[in-house]
Each structure stands twice: as structure tokens, then as C-alpha cells.
Amino acid sequence: MKTYDVSAITEEYMNERLAKTTDYTLVILHTTEKTFTAEGRPIIWEHGRRNMALQEDGVLAIVTPATDGSDVAGIGIFNAPTDEVTEIMDADPAIEAGFLAYELHPIRGFPGDCLPEPLGQSGA
């Protein structure tokens, strides 16, 4: 297992970073018995289209479908308070039709964080 040198991470550095954290909302999507049905496919497709629109608007910062076959369908990190995200999620076509369920968690994160390129790959 790789070890990481934490000696360069000083108390001052940690405090500076922590002072910059901002509130976000984490959504954990769960599958239902209806998710992987023929009837569900077009609804899930529209759910994905809506997620892309939310990303374009800057409301949904990170969206990641889960690929492990569990009851977790994916996660999203919203740049909005939980009450607003509740309204957004309740209007999602897959939630409305019972093809997905969700839970919300208020979280704190570092503005500007993003998903990196996979290790060993680059866009250049």
C-alpha cells in the first residue's frame, strides 16, 4: 500500500483550507424494484437529461452513477441548500414515477474541487 507524506500539511495549511469550505447538499440515489425495467429505461433517460440541464445551470456540481450493482444508483453534489434540493429532487421524473428514491445530506466541501482525469490518462 502506498504511503503519503503528511508532514507538509501544517496546522496553518489545514486551517486555511477549512476556512474556505462551503455548504453543499449530497444526494444519494437508490434503485427501486422498478428501476431496471423496460418501463423504467425512458424515465431514467429523462432523469439523466435533467441532470445534465442541472449541471449546465451550475446547480448540480458532481453527478456519478454507481456501477457496483448495489441499491445505490448514484450520487450527486448540489450547489444548493437541502430545502431547494428537496424541491428539485421531488420534481425529478424518476423520483415522481417511483423508479428512483433518494436521501439528502448537508455537507461541506472545498469550492473548486472537481473530479480529476483518471490516473495514467490525460486530456493532452
Backbone bond lengths (Angstrom), bond angles and torsions (degrees), N, CA, C in turn:
res aa  C-N    CA-C-N  psi(-1)  N-CA   C-N-CA  omega(-1)  CA-C   N-CA-C  phi
1 M - - - 1.440 - - 1.519 109.65 -
2 K 1.314 115.34 135.62 1.455 120.59 179.47 1.522 110.13 -70.31
3 T 1.321 116.40 139.83 1.459 120.90 175.07 1.525 108.84 -105.78
4 Y 1.300 115.96 154.88 1.458 121.79 -176.89 1.514 109.41 -121.74
5 D 1.332 116.06 134.92 1.457 122.25 -179.95 1.520 108.84 -80.91
6 V 1.321 116.77 108.07 1.456 121.18 -179.76 1.526 112.25 -94.03
7 S 1.328 117.75 1.01 1.461 120.33 -175.98 1.532 112.24 -64.30
8 A 1.325 118.86 -26.22 1.467 121.42 179.54 1.530 111.97 -78.31
9 I 1.315 117.94 -11.95 1.465 121.84 -179.21 1.528 107.76 -90.69
10 T 1.313 114.76 93.40 1.462 120.68 -176.43 1.527 110.83 -82.15
11 E 1.313 115.64 166.30 1.460 121.13 175.32 1.533 109.62 -59.30
12 E 1.315 116.64 -42.02 1.468 120.79 179.58 1.524 111.38 -61.25
13 Y 1.333 115.79 -45.14 1.466 120.26 178.36 1.531 110.69 -60.61
14 M 1.327 116.15 -46.24 1.464 119.60 179.63 1.521 111.21 -60.87
15 N 1.321 117.40 -45.90 1.458 120.74 -179.28 1.524 112.04 -63.59
16 E 1.333 117.38 -38.89 1.471 120.83 177.03 1.519 110.81 -62.56
17 R 1.319 116.86 -45.94 1.473 120.45 179.40 1.518 111.41 -64.71
18 L 1.330 117.25 -46.93 1.463 121.34 -178.36 1.526 111.78 -62.07
19 A 1.316 117.83 -32.05 1.468 121.40 178.66 1.525 111.86 -66.58
20 K 1.315 117.67 -18.49 1.469 121.91 -177.76 1.525 113.11 -95.77
21 T 1.323 117.67 0.03 1.462 118.87 -178.46 1.521 110.88 -66.86
22 T 1.317 114.87 153.76 1.461 123.23 -176.32 1.524 108.57 -132.91
23 D 1.316 115.81 154.28 1.468 121.05 177.78 1.527 111.16 -76.63
24 Y 1.318 115.26 137.18 1.460 124.07 174.76 1.523 107.38 -138.01
25 T 1.324 116.42 177.28 1.458 120.99 175.40 1.522 108.92 -126.71
26 L 1.323 115.87 127.60 1.459 122.82 176.08 1.520 108.65 -93.88
27 V 1.327 116.52 130.55 1.459 122.16 173.38 1.516 107.81 -111.63
28 I 1.305 116.39 129.33 1.463 121.61 171.90 1.517 106.41 -110.35
29 L 1.326 115.79 116.41 1.463 121.59 178.20 1.512 109.71 -88.92
30 H 1.317 115.48 140.05 1.461 121.33 177.55 1.528 109.81 -121.27
31 T 1.313 114.99 145.08 1.457 120.05 175.31 1.530 109.12 -74.39
32 T 1.306 115.55 161.67 1.464 122.37 172.43 1.527 106.32 -126.47
33 E 1.318 116.20 177.96 1.469 119.53 178.00 1.530 111.44 -64.16
34 K 1.326 117.67 -15.68 1.464 121.63 -178.82 1.527 114.05 -94.55
35 T 1.339 117.97 -9.88 1.464 120.92 -170.80 1.526 113.16 -58.37
36 F 1.305 117.59 -51.77 1.465 121.32 -171.27 1.520 112.14 -98.48
37 T 1.309 116.35 43.91 1.458 121.44 178.15 1.530 108.78 -107.73
38 A 1.318 115.52 163.56 1.468 119.79 176.87 1.526 110.59 -59.92
39 E 1.311 116.15 -37.66 1.464 120.99 178.06 1.537 111.23 -65.74
40 G 1.331 116.56 -30.13 1.456 121.00 -177.76 1.518 115.01 -77.08
41 R 1.319 118.07 -28.23 1.467 120.96 -174.56 1.531 113.49 -53.38
42 P 1.339 119.12 -51.09 1.473 117.30 -178.82 1.528 112.77 -68.13
43 I 1.314 117.41 -29.77 1.466 120.44 178.37 1.530 110.15 -70.30
44 I 1.321 116.88 -43.17 1.465 121.10 177.64 1.528 109.49 -64.08
45 W 1.323 117.79 -36.81 1.467 121.44 176.97 1.530 110.32 -60.34
46 E 1.318 117.05 -44.44 1.464 120.83 179.17 1.528 111.41 -68.44
47 H 1.322 116.35 -33.33 1.467 121.12 173.48 1.534 108.82 -59.43
48 G 1.329 117.31 -45.01 1.469 121.49 178.06 1.521 111.83 -63.56
49 R 1.320 117.25 -41.17 1.466 121.18 178.20 1.537 109.75 -60.98
50 R 1.317 115.29 -43.44 1.465 120.27 179.07 1.529 110.91 -63.98
51 N 1.333 117.10 -41.04 1.464 120.16 176.16 1.518 111.22 -58.01
52 M 1.333 116.74 -41.73 1.464 119.56 179.43 1.522 111.43 -64.72
53 A 1.329 117.62 -37.13 1.466 121.18 176.08 1.531 110.52 -65.45
54 L 1.337 116.65 -40.90 1.465 120.33 177.39 1.527 110.89 -63.76
55 Q 1.325 116.94 -36.78 1.466 120.39 176.21 1.526 110.35 -65.97
56 E 1.316 116.84 -44.35 1.466 120.65 179.32 1.522 111.20 -59.41
57 D 1.330 116.81 -34.65 1.464 121.61 179.07 1.531 112.73 -80.28
58 G 1.337 117.81 -6.59 1.453 121.32 179.26 1.514 114.57 81.93
59 V 1.335 117.61 8.71 1.461 121.56 -179.19 1.527 111.09 -85.48
60 L 1.308 117.48 -36.83 1.466 122.85 -179.75 1.524 107.61 -106.63
61 A 1.328 115.27 102.02 1.469 120.45 -173.66 1.523 112.55 -76.30
62 I 1.311 116.65 -43.18 1.470 122.14 -176.75 1.519 107.43 -133.40
63 V 1.322 116.74 133.02 1.460 121.40 173.43 1.525 107.28 -134.92
64 T 1.329 115.94 129.81 1.463 119.84 -176.57 1.521 110.35 -140.69
65 P 1.319 117.88 107.65 1.461 119.72 172.72 1.539 109.68 -63.83
66 A 1.318 116.82 141.97 1.459 121.31 176.64 1.526 108.75 -86.51
67 T 1.322 116.21 144.15 1.462 120.67 -174.58 1.523 113.16 -123.00
68 D 1.330 116.98 17.38 1.468 119.00 -175.11 1.517 114.05 -96.22
69 G 1.334 117.58 1.15 1.448 120.15 178.46 1.518 114.62 78.35
70 S 1.327 117.25 7.30 1.467 120.30 178.78 1.524 109.46 -81.38
71 D 1.317 115.82 -173.43 1.463 119.07 177.21 1.527 111.91 -80.09
72 V 1.331 117.68 -1.96 1.460 120.50 174.29 1.528 107.57 -84.90
73 A 1.325 115.35 117.46 1.464 120.49 -179.65 1.520 111.48 -83.97
74 G 1.333 117.07 -27.84 1.457 120.77 179.77 1.508 110.92 166.60
75 I 1.332 114.73 179.25 1.455 120.40 175.80 1.518 109.15 -132.24
76 G 1.310 114.64 157.13 1.449 121.55 173.46 1.510 108.97 -140.36
77 I 1.320 116.36 145.89 1.452 121.69 173.74 1.522 107.07 -115.43
78 F 1.317 114.96 117.52 1.455 122.24 -176.82 1.516 111.18 -100.42
79 N 1.311 114.95 141.09 1.451 123.13 175.10 1.528 107.74 -92.48
80 A 1.335 115.16 62.04 1.462 121.96 -175.81 1.522 108.22 -162.93
81 P 1.342 117.24 155.60 1.461 120.52 177.75 1.523 111.82 -71.54
82 T 1.327 116.14 159.86 1.464 120.74 -173.83 1.523 113.28 -59.95
83 D 1.331 119.06 -35.50 1.466 119.05 179.79 1.524 111.41 -65.23
84 E 1.322 116.89 -38.52 1.468 120.35 176.69 1.528 111.13 -68.91
85 V 1.327 116.61 -40.45 1.463 120.37 179.64 1.529 110.42 -66.53
86 T 1.314 117.57 -34.47 1.465 120.26 175.00 1.523 110.07 -58.52
87 E 1.317 117.67 -45.78 1.470 121.46 178.15 1.528 111.16 -62.55
88 I 1.324 116.36 -42.23 1.467 120.99 179.66 1.524 109.85 -62.36
89 M 1.330 116.42 -47.37 1.457 120.28 -176.53 1.520 111.72 -69.50
90 D 1.316 117.71 -38.90 1.464 120.10 179.95 1.523 112.15 -63.62
91 A 1.345 117.08 -23.45 1.463 121.31 178.35 1.530 113.03 -93.42
92 D 1.328 117.28 1.21 1.469 121.29 178.89 1.523 108.68 -69.65
93 P 1.340 117.94 133.79 1.466 119.29 -177.30 1.527 114.06 -60.66
94 A 1.315 118.02 -33.99 1.467 120.41 -179.70 1.525 111.45 -73.75
95 I 1.311 117.40 -30.55 1.465 121.52 176.22 1.526 109.13 -74.19
96 E 1.333 115.43 -48.29 1.468 120.03 -179.45 1.528 112.28 -55.91
97 A 1.342 116.06 -39.25 1.466 120.70 -176.60 1.528 113.09 -88.68
98 G 1.333 118.24 -1.73 1.460 121.26 177.43 1.517 114.62 80.41
99 F 1.334 117.93 17.50 1.463 120.97 178.78 1.524 112.00 -86.34
100 L 1.332 116.58 -18.82 1.455 122.76 173.93 1.524 107.86 -140.10
101 A 1.322 115.63 156.46 1.459 123.26 172.37 1.527 106.50 -126.94
102 Y 1.319 117.04 164.16 1.463 118.28 -178.18 1.514 111.93 -145.15
103 E 1.329 113.39 161.62 1.455 121.76 169.66 1.527 107.21 -134.24
104 L 1.324 116.35 149.37 1.464 122.48 -178.51 1.522 110.62 -115.68
105 H 1.328 114.97 147.88 1.461 121.32 175.63 1.522 108.88 -142.40
106 P 1.339 118.07 124.93 1.460 118.97 172.12 1.528 108.11 -69.17
107 I 1.322 116.66 135.36 1.462 121.60 -179.24 1.525 108.86 -136.11
108 R 1.310 116.17 169.46 1.457 122.35 172.98 1.515 106.91 -123.16
109 G 1.325 115.44 143.44 1.446 119.82 -179.54 1.511 111.05 -147.50
110 F 1.302 114.94 177.45 1.450 122.78 -178.02 1.524 109.69 -99.45
111 P 1.349 117.89 112.44 1.472 119.69 178.61 1.523 111.00 -53.01
112 G 1.312 115.14 137.46 1.462 120.65 179.78 1.513 113.53 96.06
113 D 1.335 117.86 -14.96 1.462 119.10 176.59 1.523 108.79 -61.21
114 C 1.305 115.87 147.44 1.463 120.50 178.48 1.525 108.69 -154.54
115 L 1.304 115.56 169.47 1.456 119.92 177.30 1.533 108.85 -76.43
116 P 1.311 118.08 130.57 1.468 120.70 179.86 1.523 111.03 -80.83
117 E 1.309 115.06 166.48 1.453 119.88 169.12 1.531 107.64 -61.55
118 P 1.328 117.91 145.35 1.465 118.80 176.65 1.526 110.90 -57.07
119 L 1.327 116.53 144.99 1.457 120.47 179.15 1.519 110.51 -54.88
120 G 1.318 115.62 136.32 1.462 120.07 179.37 1.513 114.01 85.21
121 Q 1.322 118.23 -1.09 1.466 122.02 178.62 1.514 108.53 -125.00
122 S 1.293 115.40 149.34 1.467 119.09 174.15 1.511 109.21 -145.09
123 G 1.302 115.30 159.03 1.463 120.69 -179.61 1.515 112.63 -81.82
124 A 1.324 118.13 -4.02 1.463 121.58 -176.98 1.495 112.42 -85.24
